[in-house]
Amino acid sequence: MKNKGLISLLLLLFMLIITGCSNKQTDQSSKETADAEKTETIELTISAAASLEDAMNEMKPLFEQENKNIKIFFNYGGSGSLQKQIIQGAPVDIFFSAAKDQYNELVTKGIIDKTQGKDLLENSLVLIIPKESKNRIKGFKDLTNFENKKLALGTPEAVPAGMYGKQTLENMNIWNQVENHLVFAKDVRQVLTYVETGNVDAGIVYKTDALSSDKVEIVEEANKKSHDPIVYPVGIVKGTIHMQAAESFFQFLQKDSAKEIFEKYGFIVTD
């Protein structure tokens, strides 16, 4: 009996030693992983609406200066096209959309967790013409007398600005009159380029895009009641392998320094 008791005691001591070593190894492994994350260079891909390009490019060096081991890469385009890329498995860490519909679909599909997202910005829609234009279009109603002129618009199915523009023209009961004069673009920046170069007589873009160019003139701002609210939601993609870095950038977008840049380019920062 004494031998059995001694054996049991020795086995217990052996198990305690093994457990202690195991915990020490786990703690050491966790520390080494955390240290590696702090020192290795992490590359974050941000898929963002084309209208955000100027503001985001200005923020990039500020964020990278604060986070030495994180490099930001932007993928700009129409929110609908960016959304499809993410659904198809594109390696994206954060999605910054110019419309709720595309963003909400990713939430519904479980690709973005709504607790890791936020409605961050608002914008407005404007009608623009080339600054040196001889065709003095004064507002949306003048589009009904367009004759052989051309109006640039983002493809409504893929470009939120195009969708908002179509809603505005439909609510003003002039969509059918201008439909045959439309030149569709892949994103709002392409619409701006068409107007800047005089390839079209007018275009519908966000106010922020129009303010970024000295080659166009705003002739009218669309009534906010004529289209859905222009809201820019941003969220972290669940599939990211750099969750901590993605959260850092997500929080950075909400800092005062980022807000100042957004406002500089004409965006309205939501509370």
Order of alpha helices (4+ residues) and beta strands (2+ residues): alpha-beta-alpha-beta-alpha-beta-alpha-beta-beta-beta-alpha-alpha-beta-alpha-beta-alpha-beta-beta-alpha-alpha-beta
